Amino acid sequence: MAGELVLETKVSDPYILQDGKEHIVKACLSVYASDEVKERLEGEKQINNGVDLCLLIDVSGSMFKIVGGETSPTGRKQIIDGVKYNIVTGGTTKLDIALEAVKKVVDLLRPTDNVTVIAYDDTPHIILQNLAGSDKERITEALEKCKDYSGNTNISEALKLGRLILNNNNNGKIKKMIFMTDGVPYGDTEEAGIRQAKLIAETGISIDCLGFGGNDVNFSFLEKLAKPSNGRTELINEPEEARDMFTELFENSTEVIITNAKLELTFPKYVRVTEHYKGTPEVAYLGKVLLDRERKATVNLVNIERNQEYKFYFLMTIPGKSGGDASLGIMNAKLEYYIPKLYGNRNFFLVRNVTVDVGDNTSLVEKDGEVERGYYEAEIKKLEDEANIARERNDFNTAIRRYEWIINRYEELGNLLAVKQYRALIDEFRENGTISIQAINNAGKTSTRPVNSATTTIKIDFPTTATLRRRRNG
């Protein structure tokens, strides 16, 4: 009943001089399942009590956009999400591909899993609710109802409904949402969606977000939705990727062994903590650290998978206190968590004190290269966020400067793929006087991956002709 999780702490400057000056120090907290708990569950057919899965599927009008196959014109036009479309019959739509991907997940469902499907346009529609994974035929048949809807894109109401359904299921299962969209909120706001994402994380539910079609998706917004619950964000540029991606995200859920995990951090008065970041499994800028009156802050990990490490970085300013050699506490970290498969609703915690040594031995002053590099890489996401804000304000000069800084950073890190993506973005601006969402998303997708796991991003454009297939009832 001890040692189920490992909480590892490192600092960029383990030894600082007692020179009376302020020192900037980065701290890295790593959380991962111990070998002991993995071995205890190794012989189990199932390492958790099942997955309570909620699939949120965008069925707004743009999801009926044709991406392949032969079509026939109807002569009709329709305006959806502010865009005018030609209506056709035949062909393969984005929604067709999404539903085929979901059916692949249905094949993987186990009797202990529950599935809820919510289709959303102007409003969320419950397609099916809390069906057992063994009822595959009924689930598959119900998915066809998604094609009966079409409208604008109200993301926040869909997230809210999914949260309420999952929270009402007091069954000890892993709570997971897989959220998919091909656009941005329309008739809704990003702020409302992010607010729902934060509420979802606070109740122990994780969200993975899939952006479908690089020409329209606001990838940065999807990252903000996934961030509070430590979820994953993926951009699907190729139709064939959809099935593999849905499958991977569901299989990740079946690997969860720890739930409702959170870090409670306490900082002494003499420590000034500012920025914090996520380093793995995806890189993300988490913003300013918000402290309460007791100088405490909370970081939600939510669900922890068996073979995944979770890293977080913190930027702090601390004094080089005088008075002889000493160990200076800079952070107290308390990790709380549950292991439903082994102990049900019993909660556990472990505590670590993060310290630096202070003295006058200059030969001991050195940097921890691993912490420095990880923080350096994560900080790119802050530069990217600043560039996106500047671009949205049409301040392209500031945006380009941030992108140039990012290029320099990636050159130093040796990430040639990211260098290529950001140079292409700048070249596009210099040639066209603007930057496409496609270029921004390609770069953002690359920067979300840690350097040692960055993979090639393949760009594929969906047909540019705005054609939608006529719905079954329309």
Protein Blocks (a to p, Z undefined) as FASTA:
>chain_A
ZZkaccddddfblbccdehpacdddddddddddfklmmmmmmpmbfbebjaddddddfbf
klmpcfedjdddehiacdeehiacdddeejjdfklmmmmmmmmmmmmpcfkbccdddddf
fbccdfbghiafklmmlmmmmmmmmmmgccdddfklmmmmmmmmmmmmcghpacdddddd
fbdcehiafklmmmmmmmmmmnopacddddehjklmcfklmmmmmmmnopacdddfbfkl
mmmmmmmmmmmmmmpcbghiacdddddfklccfbdcdfbfbdcdebjadddfkopacdde
kiacfkbccdddddddddddeeijadddfbdcddddddfklnomaccdddddddddddfb
fklgccdfklmmmmmmmmmmmmmmmmmmmmmnopaklmmmmmmmmmmmmmmnopaklmmm
mmmmmmmmmmnopacfklmmmmmmmmmpcfklcccdddddddfbdcddddfkZZ
